[in-house]
């Protein structure tokens, strides 16, 4: 999941969350797993962040294709080893 947010001022307590984020202008973009989403949102709210959007990150067609190719290669290597 991707969280887009603005963080007014930077406090020492915000350092951990800023380390996970990428800054673009006045905004930060951070990717978290679905399991970490609500905890991250609560942490941002506690810091006074303005949440601009939360979006699901989807793989591009090219990334999906490359994942399939790598999985096929790994399976092929396993077959070759077990066939000996």
Jmol script that loads the backbone (N, CA, C; Angstrom):
load data "model"
ATOM      1  N   UNK A   1       0.852  -1.155   0.000  1.00  0.00           N
ATOM      2  CA  UNK A   1       0.000   0.000   0.000  1.00  0.00           C
ATOM      3  C   UNK A   1       0.908   1.232   0.000  1.00  0.00           C
ATOM      4  N   UNK A   2       0.428   2.271  -0.644  1.00  0.00           N
ATOM      5  CA  UNK A   2       1.201   3.506  -0.713  1.00  0.00           C
ATOM      6  C   UNK A   2       0.430   4.617  -0.006  1.00  0.00           C
ATOM      7  N   UNK A   3       1.117   5.323   0.888  1.00  0.00           N
ATOM      8  CA  UNK A   3       0.521   6.440   1.618  1.00  0.00           C
ATOM      9  C   UNK A   3       1.213   7.713   1.153  1.00  0.00           C
ATOM     10  N   UNK A   4       0.417   8.681   0.741  1.00  0.00           N
ATOM     11  CA  UNK A   4       0.926   9.992   0.357  1.00  0.00           C
ATOM     12  C   UNK A   4       0.496  10.954   1.455  1.00  0.00           C
ATOM     13  N   UNK A   5       1.458  11.693   2.028  1.00  0.00           N
ATOM     14  CA  UNK A   5       1.137  12.563   3.152  1.00  0.00           C
ATOM     15  C   UNK A   5       2.035  13.793   3.205  1.00  0.00           C
ATOM     16  N   UNK A   6       1.571  14.784   3.948  1.00  0.00           N
ATOM     17  CA  UNK A   6       2.345  15.979   4.250  1.00  0.00           C
ATOM     18  C   UNK A   6       2.588  15.994   5.748  1.00  0.00           C
ATOM     19  N   UNK A   7       3.769  16.414   6.137  1.00  0.00           N
ATOM     20  CA  UNK A   7       4.135  16.439   7.541  1.00  0.00           C
ATOM     21  C   UNK A   7       4.603  17.834   7.906  1.00  0.00           C
ATOM     22  N   UNK A   8       3.774  18.584   8.646  1.00  0.00           N
ATOM     23  CA  UNK A   8       4.170  19.947   9.009  1.00  0.00           C
ATOM     24  C   UNK A   8       5.297  19.915  10.034  1.00  0.00           C
ATOM     25  N   UNK A   9       6.411  20.573   9.722  1.00  0.00           N
ATOM     26  CA  UNK A   9       7.560  20.582  10.634  1.00  0.00           C
ATOM     27  C   UNK A   9       8.125  19.185  10.795  1.00  0.00           C
ATOM     28  N   UNK A  10       9.313  19.082  11.253  1.00  0.00           N
ATOM     29  CA  UNK A  10       9.892  17.753  11.480  1.00  0.00           C
ATOM     30  C   UNK A  10      10.379  17.682  12.923  1.00  0.00           C
ATOM     31  N   UNK A  11       9.812  16.779  13.658  1.00  0.00           N
ATOM     32  CA  UNK A  11      10.197  16.573  15.048  1.00  0.00           C
ATOM     33  C   UNK A  11      11.083  15.344  15.140  1.00  0.00           C
ATOM     34  N   UNK A  12      11.843  15.202  16.217  1.00  0.00           N
ATOM     35  CA  UNK A  12      12.682  14.011  16.370  1.00  0.00           C
ATOM     36  C   UNK A  12      11.867  12.709  16.343  1.00  0.00           C
ATOM     37  N   UNK A  13      10.624  12.757  16.812  1.00  0.00           N
ATOM     38  CA  UNK A  13       9.792  11.549  16.807  1.00  0.00           C
ATOM     39  C   UNK A  13       9.359  11.156  15.397  1.00  0.00           C
ATOM     40  N   UNK A  14       9.458  12.080  14.440  1.00  0.00           N
ATOM     41  CA  UNK A  14       9.068  11.795  13.057  1.00  0.00           C
ATOM     42  C   UNK A  14      10.211  11.175  12.252  1.00  0.00           C
ATOM     43  N   UNK A  15      11.401  11.126  12.813  1.00  0.00           N
ATOM     44  CA  UNK A  15      12.576  10.647  12.079  1.00  0.00           C
ATOM     45  C   UNK A  15      12.404   9.219  11.573  1.00  0.00           C
ATOM     46  N   UNK A  16      11.820   8.345  12.375  1.00  0.00           N
ATOM     47  CA  UNK A  16      11.669   6.936  11.972  1.00  0.00           C
ATOM     48  C   UNK A  16      10.743   6.801  10.780  1.00  0.00           C
ATOM     49  N   UNK A  17       9.654   7.540  10.772  1.00  0.00           N
ATOM     50  CA  UNK A  17       8.700   7.432   9.665  1.00  0.00           C
ATOM     51  C   UNK A  17       9.248   8.119   8.411  1.00  0.00           C
ATOM     52  N   UNK A  18       9.959   9.207   8.585  1.00  0.00           N
ATOM     53  CA  UNK A  18      10.553   9.922   7.442  1.00  0.00           C
ATOM     54  C   UNK A  18      11.624   9.052   6.774  1.00  0.00           C
ATOM     55  N   UNK A  19      12.323   8.245   7.575  1.00  0.00           N
ATOM     56  CA  UNK A  19      13.360   7.363   7.024  1.00  0.00           C
ATOM     57  C   UNK A  19      12.770   6.328   6.068  1.00  0.00           C
ATOM     58  N   UNK A  20      11.496   5.957   6.254  1.00  0.00           N
ATOM     59  CA  UNK A  20      10.839   4.977   5.393  1.00  0.00           C
ATOM     60  C   UNK A  20      10.217   5.620   4.160  1.00  0.00           C
ATOM     61  N   UNK A  21      10.151   6.950   4.125  1.00  0.00           N
ATOM     62  CA  UNK A  21       9.422   7.656   3.075  1.00  0.00           C
ATOM     63  C   UNK A  21      10.363   8.310   2.077  1.00  0.00           C
ATOM     64  N   UNK A  22       9.806   8.640   0.911  1.00  0.00           N
ATOM     65  CA  UNK A  22      10.515   9.390  -0.120  1.00  0.00           C
ATOM     66  C   UNK A  22       9.872  10.761  -0.195  1.00  0.00           C
ATOM     67  N   UNK A  23      10.693  11.798  -0.126  1.00  0.00           N
ATOM     68  CA  UNK A  23      10.163  13.168  -0.146  1.00  0.00           C
ATOM     69  C   UNK A  23      10.167  13.709  -1.565  1.00  0.00           C
ATOM     70  N   UNK A  24       9.038  14.311  -1.957  1.00  0.00           N
ATOM     71  CA  UNK A  24       8.898  14.984  -3.245  1.00  0.00           C
ATOM     72  C   UNK A  24       8.240  16.326  -2.964  1.00  0.00           C
ATOM     73  N   UNK A  25       9.022  17.384  -3.036  1.00  0.00           N
ATOM     74  CA  UNK A  25       8.485  18.701  -2.688  1.00  0.00           C
ATOM     75  C   UNK A  25       8.129  18.744  -1.219  1.00  0.00           C
ATOM     76  N   UNK A  26       6.875  19.090  -0.910  1.00  0.00           N
ATOM     77  CA  UNK A  26       6.406  19.136   0.476  1.00  0.00           C
ATOM     78  C   UNK A  26       5.732  17.834   0.901  1.00  0.00           C
ATOM     79  N   UNK A  27       5.679  16.876   0.013  1.00  0.00           N
ATOM     80  CA  UNK A  27       4.943  15.630   0.275  1.00  0.00           C
ATOM     81  C   UNK A  27       5.891  14.459   0.457  1.00  0.00           C
ATOM     82  N   UNK A  28       5.386  13.477   1.176  1.00  0.00           N
ATOM     83  CA  UNK A  28       6.114  12.235   1.391  1.00  0.00           C
ATOM     84  C   UNK A  28       5.298  11.087   0.822  1.00  0.00           C
ATOM     85  N   UNK A  29       5.992  10.090   0.324  1.00  0.00           N
ATOM     86  CA  UNK A  29       5.353   8.887  -0.229  1.00  0.00           C
ATOM     87  C   UNK A  29       6.018   7.693   0.465  1.00  0.00           C
ATOM     88  N   UNK A  30       5.186   6.806   1.003  1.00  0.00           N
ATOM     89  CA  UNK A  30       5.709   5.671   1.746  1.00  0.00           C
ATOM     90  C   UNK A  30       4.940   4.413   1.369  1.00  0.00           C
ATOM     91  N   UNK A  31       5.662   3.313   1.169  1.00  0.00           N
ATOM     92  CA  UNK A  31       5.018   2.034   0.879  1.00  0.00           C
ATOM     93  C   UNK A  31       5.098   1.152   2.109  1.00  0.00           C
ATOM     94  N   UNK A  32       3.965   0.567   2.466  1.00  0.00           N
ATOM     95  CA  UNK A  32       3.876  -0.344   3.601  1.00  0.00           C
ATOM     96  C   UNK A  32       3.062  -1.562   3.175  1.00  0.00           C
ATOM     97  N   UNK A  33       3.222  -2.641   3.911  1.00  0.00           N
ATOM     98  CA  UNK A  33       2.405  -3.822   3.626  1.00  0.00           C
ATOM     99  C   UNK A  33       0.987  -3.558   4.118  1.00  0.00           C
ATOM    100  N   UNK A  34       0.068  -4.355   3.643  1.00  0.00           N
ATOM    101  CA  UNK A  34      -1.328  -4.189   4.045  1.00  0.00           C
ATOM    102  C   UNK A  34      -1.481  -4.395   5.553  1.00  0.00           C
ATOM    103  N   UNK A  35      -0.681  -5.281   6.123  1.00  0.00           N
ATOM    104  CA  UNK A  35      -0.725  -5.540   7.557  1.00  0.00           C
ATOM    105  C   UNK A  35      -0.256  -4.334   8.369  1.00  0.00           C
ATOM    106  N   UNK A  36       0.660  -3.549   7.822  1.00  0.00           N
ATOM    107  CA  UNK A  36       1.216  -2.382   8.522  1.00  0.00           C
ATOM    108  C   UNK A  36       0.425  -1.103   8.281  1.00  0.00           C
ATOM    109  N   UNK A  37      -0.558  -1.142   7.401  1.00  0.00           N
ATOM    110  CA  UNK A  37      -1.251   0.072   6.971  1.00  0.00           C
ATOM    111  C   UNK A  37      -1.868   0.847   8.125  1.00  0.00           C
ATOM    112  N   UNK A  38      -2.712   0.219   8.911  1.00  0.00           N
ATOM    113  CA  UNK A  38      -3.429   0.950   9.960  1.00  0.00           C
ATOM    114  C   UNK A  38      -2.485   1.471  11.041  1.00  0.00           C
ATOM    115  N   UNK A  39      -1.474   0.701  11.394  1.00  0.00           N
ATOM    116  CA  UNK A  39      -0.496   1.163  12.380  1.00  0.00           C
ATOM    117  C   UNK A  39       0.264   2.379  11.850  1.00  0.00           C
ATOM    118  N   UNK A  40       0.615   2.351  10.571  1.00  0.00           N
ATOM    119  CA  UNK A  40       1.322   3.479   9.964  1.00  0.00           C
ATOM    120  C   UNK A  40       0.443   4.724   9.915  1.00  0.00           C
ATOM    121  N   UNK A  41      -0.827   4.538   9.574  1.00  0.00           N
ATOM    122  CA  UNK A  41      -1.756   5.673   9.545  1.00  0.00           C
ATOM    123  C   UNK A  41      -1.929   6.279  10.934  1.00  0.00           C
ATOM    124  N   UNK A  42      -2.021   5.448  11.957  1.00  0.00           N
ATOM    125  CA  UNK A  42      -2.144   5.944  13.335  1.00  0.00           C
ATOM    126  C   UNK A  42      -0.885   6.704  13.746  1.00  0.00           C
ATOM    127  N   UNK A  43       0.270   6.186  13.360  1.00  0.00           N
ATOM    128  CA  UNK A  43       1.535   6.853  13.671  1.00  0.00           C
ATOM    129  C   UNK A  43       1.596   8.218  12.983  1.00  0.00           C
ATOM    130  N   UNK A  44       1.185   8.283  11.730  1.00  0.00           N
ATOM    131  CA  UNK A  44       1.178   9.548  11.001  1.00  0.00           C
ATOM    132  C   UNK A  44       0.193  10.534  11.626  1.00  0.00           C
ATOM    133  N   UNK A  45      -0.976  10.059  12.001  1.00  0.00           N
ATOM    134  CA  UNK A  45      -1.968  10.926  12.659  1.00  0.00           C
ATOM    135  C   UNK A  45      -1.408  11.490  13.956  1.00  0.00           C
ATOM    136  N   UNK A  46      -0.702  10.646  14.709  1.00  0.00           N
ATOM    137  CA  UNK A  46      -0.089  11.079  15.970  1.00  0.00           C
ATOM    138  C   UNK A  46       0.958  12.156  15.776  1.00  0.00           C
ATOM    139  N   UNK A  47       1.572  12.165  14.601  1.00  0.00           N
ATOM    140  CA  UNK A  47       2.585  13.187  14.286  1.00  0.00           C
ATOM    141  C   UNK A  47       1.963  14.450  13.685  1.00  0.00           C
ATOM    142  N   UNK A  48       0.644  14.419  13.484  1.00  0.00           N
ATOM    143  CA  UNK A  48      -0.039  15.571  12.900  1.00  0.00           C
ATOM    144  C   UNK A  48       0.052  15.636  11.384  1.00  0.00           C
ATOM    145  N   UNK A  49       0.325  14.501  10.757  1.00  0.00           N
ATOM    146  CA  UNK A  49       0.452  14.465   9.297  1.00  0.00           C
ATOM    147  C   UNK A  49      -0.915  14.590   8.639  1.00  0.00           C
ATOM    148  N   UNK A  50      -0.923  15.179   7.463  1.00  0.00           N
ATOM    149  CA  UNK A  50      -2.134  15.265   6.652  1.00  0.00           C
ATOM    150  C   UNK A  50      -2.046  14.146   5.621  1.00  0.00           C
ATOM    151  N   UNK A  51      -2.950  13.177   5.720  1.00  0.00           N
ATOM    152  CA  UNK A  51      -2.971  12.050   4.793  1.00  0.00           C
ATOM    153  C   UNK A  51      -3.664  12.510   3.515  1.00  0.00           C
ATOM    154  N   UNK A  52      -2.960  12.446   2.402  1.00  0.00           N
ATOM    155  CA  UNK A  52      -3.510  12.892   1.123  1.00  0.00           C
ATOM    156  C   UNK A  52      -4.144  11.753   0.345  1.00  0.00           C
ATOM    157  N   UNK A  53      -3.547  10.573   0.405  1.00  0.00           N
ATOM    158  CA  UNK A  53      -4.137   9.420  -0.275  1.00  0.00           C
ATOM    159  C   UNK A  53      -3.529   8.129   0.237  1.00  0.00           C
ATOM    160  N   UNK A  54      -4.296   7.064   0.079  1.00  0.00           N
ATOM    161  CA  UNK A  54      -3.840   5.705   0.342  1.00  0.00           C
ATOM    162  C   UNK A  54      -4.255   4.896  -0.879  1.00  0.00           C
ATOM    163  N   UNK A  55      -3.290   4.242  -1.495  1.00  0.00           N
ATOM    164  CA  UNK A  55      -3.590   3.503  -2.723  1.00  0.00           C
ATOM    165  C   UNK A  55      -2.877   2.155  -2.710  1.00  0.00           C
ATOM    166  N   UNK A  56      -3.512   1.196  -3.336  1.00  0.00           N
ATOM    167  CA  UNK A  56      -2.900  -0.120  -3.482  1.00  0.00           C
ATOM    168  C   UNK A  56      -1.855  -0.048  -4.590  1.00  0.00           C
ATOM    169  N   UNK A  57      -0.690  -0.589  -4.325  1.00  0.00           N
ATOM    170  CA  UNK A  57       0.382  -0.617  -5.320  1.00  0.00           C
ATOM    171  C   UNK A  57       0.232  -1.903  -6.120  1.00  0.00           C
ATOM    172  N   UNK A  58       0.098  -1.748  -7.421  1.00  0.00           N
ATOM    173  CA  UNK A  58      -0.055  -2.906  -8.300  1.00  0.00           C
ATOM    174  C   UNK A  58       1.166  -3.014  -9.202  1.00  0.00           C
ATOM    175  N   UNK A  59       1.561  -4.235  -9.445  1.00  0.00           N
ATOM    176  CA  UNK A  59       2.695  -4.468 -10.336  1.00  0.00           C
ATOM    177  C   UNK A  59       2.304  -4.123 -11.766  1.00  0.00           C
ATOM    178  N   UNK A  60       3.264  -3.599 -12.513  1.00  0.00           N
ATOM    179  CA  UNK A  60       3.022  -3.331 -13.928  1.00  0.00           C
ATOM    180  C   UNK A  60       2.984  -4.663 -14.672  1.00  0.00           C
ATOM    181  N   UNK A  61       2.515  -4.647 -15.877  1.00  0.00           N
ATOM    182  CA  UNK A  61       2.468  -5.854 -16.689  1.00  0.00           C
ATOM    183  C   UNK A  61       3.873  -6.426 -16.876  1.00  0.00           C
ATOM    184  N   UNK A  62       4.841  -5.545 -17.070  1.00  0.00           N
ATOM    185  CA  UNK A  62       6.221  -5.990 -17.240  1.00  0.00           C
ATOM    186  C   UNK A  62       6.744  -6.670 -15.973  1.00  0.00           C
ATOM    187  N   UNK A  63       6.465  -6.093 -14.799  1.00  0.00           N
ATOM    188  CA  UNK A  63       6.903  -6.693 -13.542  1.00  0.00           C
ATOM    189  C   UNK A  63       6.246  -8.057 -13.326  1.00  0.00           C
ATOM    190  N   UNK A  64       4.974  -8.148 -13.635  1.00  0.00           N
ATOM    191  CA  UNK A  64       4.247  -9.410 -13.499  1.00  0.00           C
ATOM    192  C   UNK A  64       4.841 -10.475 -14.420  1.00  0.00           C
ATOM    193  N   UNK A  65       5.135 -10.106 -15.658  1.00  0.00           N
ATOM    194  CA  UNK A  65       5.723 -11.018 -16.626  1.00  0.00           C
ATOM    195  C   UNK A  65       7.091 -11.511 -16.143  1.00  0.00           C
ATOM    196  N   UNK A  66       7.921 -10.584 -15.643  1.00  0.00           N
ATOM    197  CA  UNK A  66       9.253 -10.961 -15.173  1.00  0.00           C
ATOM    198  C   UNK A  66       9.149 -11.896 -13.965  1.00  0.00           C
ATOM    199  N   UNK A  67       8.177 -11.677 -13.112  1.00  0.00           N
ATOM    200  CA  UNK A  67       7.960 -12.562 -11.973  1.00  0.00           C
ATOM    201  C   UNK A  67       7.618 -13.975 -12.452  1.00  0.00           C
ATOM    202  N   UNK A  68       6.765 -14.084 -13.456  1.00  0.00           N
ATOM    203  CA  UNK A  68       6.408 -15.393 -14.009  1.00  0.00           C
ATOM    204  C   UNK A  68       7.620 -16.091 -14.627  1.00  0.00           C
ATOM    205  N   UNK A  69       8.441 -15.344 -15.351  1.00  0.00           N
ATOM    206  CA  UNK A  69       9.639 -15.911 -15.981  1.00  0.00           C
ATOM    207  C   UNK A  69      10.598 -16.431 -14.913  1.00  0.00           C
ATOM    208  N   UNK A  70      10.826 -15.634 -13.848  1.00  0.00           N
ATOM    209  CA  UNK A  70      11.734 -16.053 -12.786  1.00  0.00           C
ATOM    210  C   UNK A  70      11.205 -17.291 -12.071  1.00  0.00           C
ATOM    211  N   UNK A  71       9.903 -17.354 -11.839  1.00  0.00           N
ATOM    212  CA  UNK A  71       9.304 -18.518 -11.183  1.00  0.00           C
ATOM    213  C   UNK A  71       9.464 -19.757 -12.060  1.00  0.00           C
ATOM    214  N   UNK A  72       9.298 -19.590 -13.374  1.00  0.00           N
ATOM    215  CA  UNK A  72       9.444 -20.710 -14.305  1.00  0.00           C
ATOM    216  C   UNK A  72      10.885 -21.204 -14.325  1.00  0.00           C
ATOM    217  N   UNK A  73      11.843 -20.284 -14.306  1.00  0.00           N
ATOM    218  CA  UNK A  73      13.264 -20.672 -14.288  1.00  0.00           C
ATOM    219  C   UNK A  73      13.596 -21.430 -13.007  1.00  0.00           C
ATOM    220  N   UNK A  74      13.093 -20.969 -11.880  1.00  0.00           N
ATOM    221  CA  UNK A  74      13.356 -21.633 -10.601  1.00  0.00           C
ATOM    222  C   UNK A  74      12.769 -23.035 -10.602  1.00  0.00           C
ATOM    223  N   UNK A  75      11.584 -23.183 -11.153  1.00  0.00           N
ATOM    224  CA  UNK A  75      10.941 -24.500 -11.220  1.00  0.00           C
ATOM    225  C   UNK A  75      11.728 -25.411 -12.159  1.00  0.00           C
ATOM    226  N   UNK A  76      12.202 -24.871 -13.276  1.00  0.00           N
ATOM    227  CA  UNK A  76      12.993 -25.659 -14.216  1.00  0.00           C
ATOM    228  C   UNK A  76      14.300 -26.143 -13.606  1.00  0.00           C
ATOM    229  N   UNK A  77      14.946 -25.313 -12.829  1.00  0.00           N
ATOM    230  CA  UNK A  77      16.190 -25.703 -12.159  1.00  0.00           C
ATOM    231  C   UNK A  77      15.928 -26.796 -11.132  1.00  0.00           C
ATOM    232  N   UNK A  78      14.805 -26.729 -10.428  1.00  0.00           N
ATOM    233  CA  UNK A  78      14.456 -27.747  -9.435  1.00  0.00           C
ATOM    234  C   UNK A  78      14.208 -29.090 -10.108  1.00  0.00           C
ATOM    235  N   UNK A  79      13.586 -29.069 -11.265  1.00  0.00           N
ATOM    236  CA  UNK A  79      13.306 -30.307 -11.999  1.00  0.00           C
ATOM    237  C   UNK A  79      14.597 -30.944 -12.465  1.00  0.00           C
ATOM    238  N   UNK A  80      15.547 -30.131 -12.962  1.00  0.00           N
ATOM    239  CA  UNK A  80      16.812 -30.654 -13.444  1.00  0.00           C
ATOM    240  C   UNK A  80      17.590 -31.323 -12.312  1.00  0.00           C
ATOM    241  N   UNK A  81      17.606 -30.716 -11.147  1.00  0.00           N
ATOM    242  CA  UNK A  81      18.360 -31.270 -10.019  1.00  0.00           C
ATOM    243  C   UNK A  81      17.722 -32.568  -9.537  1.00  0.00           C
ATOM    244  N   UNK A  82      16.402 -32.598  -9.433  1.00  0.00           N
ATOM    245  CA  UNK A  82      15.738 -33.795  -8.930  1.00  0.00           C
ATOM    246  C   UNK A  82      15.721 -34.933  -9.948  1.00  0.00           C
ATOM    247  N   UNK A  83      15.941 -34.596 -11.215  1.00  0.00           N
ATOM    248  CA  UNK A  83      15.918 -35.607 -12.269  1.00  0.00           C
ATOM    249  C   UNK A  83      17.209 -36.416 -12.344  1.00  0.00           C
ATOM    250  N   UNK A  84      18.244 -36.012 -11.669  1.00  0.00           N
ATOM    251  CA  UNK A  84      19.543 -36.708 -11.738  1.00  0.00           C
ATOM    252  C   UNK A  84      19.593 -37.894 -10.835  1.00  0.00           C
TER     253      UNK A  84
END
end "model"
wireframe off; spacefill off
backbone 0.3
color backbone group
